[in-house]
């Protein structure tokens, strides 16, 4: 049995025509499979694309999507391959895969360029890599609590990275491990009880945990400082937003991003954890709107 055919406990649902028909949003066929997305109906010309992080799909942008659209921006959010309702192709889940997915998505939807990008957590390295590979296609870049900065690796992650051991660990304990991490996204998780149940729903689709493992094994969350440094040399207009109470990617690591991208504007969000746009939309949404409408 190959790693790609490993069956994880609890993954009982298939992504197919029936499931896609029941899902919100829309789908488009790309070279590596169907991508699930939502595009606002705004007549605005300026596209702003929201890129989610490692494990939670596009609903993590619920407090942001409509606010930016109402402000006159043409907003796109979508599920990365392996997450939400997007397909789980049998390939390596690397930064190049996610950059390629975004490139073909922009082209297939006929979005005007240059685009604006917002990358949350792992979406930060994806957005930065897209800017690095396609600088002429991007106007502005926003990073929210981005991954890709040097961090200490814990013992559990070292075991998960090992072939077969990671598969068996996530099969036996994956849901519990993933659910236990979700409260760390917030400073006050008790205010968001529905967040966990939404996460449980996507964990039932086959291929989800294998996609997470492949992403970890292909360095999408490693030290990506050279990419950020190259973005700094582009002098692209950029914005960094970070929750002061972030427990997953500590707040003090914002200094690494500011060093790599010297001209980046920085906004600290008090009273918020790893997803400040979700926890403090009344603070973050105006910052985003001012940045993209300026």
FENNORMO-V431262 format. One record per residue. RES is the residue in one small letter. NEAR is the number of other ideal C-beta (glycine too) atoms within 12 Angstrom. Layout:
# FENNORMO-V431262
RES,NEAR ; RES,NEAR
This chain:
# FENNORMO-V431262
x,9 ; x,11 ; x,24 ; x,23 ; x,12 ; x,26 ; x,19 ; x,33 ; x,21 ; x,24 ; x,27 ; x,15 ; x,23 ; x,17 ; x,33 ; x,18 ; x,12 ; x,11 ; x,24 ; x,27 ; x,13 ; x,15 ; x,28 ; x,20 ; x,27 ; x,26 ; x,30 ; x,30 ; x,20 ; x,29 ; x,19 ; x,30 ; x,30 ; x,31 ; x,45 ; x,39 ; x,41 ; x,33 ; x,31 ; x,31 ; x,15 ; x,22 ; x,10 ; x,24 ; x,17 ; x,31 ; x,35 ; x,44 ; x,50 ; x,47 ; x,49 ; x,45 ; x,44 ; x,42 ; x,44 ; x,40 ; x,39 ; x,37 ; x,32 ; x,43 ; x,41 ; x,26 ; x,27 ; x,45 ; x,37 ; x,21 ; x,29 ; x,39 ; x,29 ; x,19 ; x,26 ; x,18 ; x,39 ; x,32 ; x,37 ; x,43 ; x,46 ; x,42 ; x,47 ; x,54 ; x,44 ; x,46 ; x,41 ; x,42 ; x,41 ; x,42 ; x,35 ; x,38 ; x,28 ; x,21 ; x,24 ; x,25 ; x,39 ; x,30 ; x,35 ; x,25 ; x,34 ; x,46 ; x,34 ; x,29 ; x,41 ; x,45 ; x,30 ; x,27 ; x,40 ; x,34 ; x,20 ; x,22 ; x,27 ; x,16 ; x,34 ; x,19 ; x,23 ; x,25 ; x,39 ; x,41 ; x,50 ; x,49 ; x,50 ; x,47 ; x,43 ; x,43 ; x,47 ; x,49 ; x,46 ; x,47 ; x,48 ; x,47 ; x,40 ; x,39 ; x,41 ; x,32 ; x,23 ; x,26 ; x,22 ; x,14 ; x,27 ; x,36 ; x,29 ; x,34 ; x,48 ; x,47 ; x,52 ; x,50 ; x,47 ; x,49 ; x,44 ; x,39 ; x,39 ; x,22 ; x,21 ; x,12 ; x,15 ; x,13 ; x,11 ; x,21 ; x,23 ; x,15 ; x,21 ; x,31 ; x,26 ; x,19 ; x,20 ; x,17 ; x,21 ; x,30 ; x,31 ; x,21 ; x,30 ; x,37 ; x,26 ; x,17 ; x,22 ; x,33 ; x,28 ; x,19 ; x,26 ; x,31 ; x,25 ; x,16 ; x,29 ; x,33 ; x,24 ; x,26 ; x,40 ; x,30 ; x,27 ; x,19 ; x,25 ; x,12 ; x,17 ; x,27 ; x,14 ; x,16 ; x,32 ; x,24 ; x,15 ; x,23 ; x,32 ; x,22 ; x,25 ; x,41 ; x,36 ; x,25 ; x,33 ; x,27 ; x,35 ; x,44 ; x,40 ; x,35 ; x,45 ; x,40 ; x,40 ; x,36 ; x,38 ; x,33 ; x,25 ; x,23 ; x,23 ; x,39 ; x,37 ; x,24 ; x,21 ; x,33 ; x,24 ; x,20 ; x,37 ; x,39 ; x,23 ; x,20 ; x,39 ; x,27 ; x,17 ; x,27 ; x,16 ; x,34 ; x,23 ; x,38 ; x,36 ; x,43 ; x,45 ; x,43 ; x,39 ; x,25 ; x,27 ; x,35 ; x,21 ; x,33 ; x,37 ; x,23 ; x,28 ; x,16 ; x,31 ; x,33 ; x,19 ; x,29 ; x,42 ; x,26 ; x,19 ; x,34 ; x,37 ; x,20 ; x,20 ; x,34 ; x,26 ; x,25 ; x,30 ; x,26 ; x,34 ; x,19 ; x,19 ; x,35 ; x,36 ; x,43 ; x,44 ; x,42 ; x,45 ; x,43 ; x,36 ; x,33 ; x,27 ; x,19 ; x,26 ; x,36 ; x,33 ; x,22 ; x,32 ; x,41 ; x,31 ; x,19 ; x,33 ; x,36 ; x,19 ; x,16
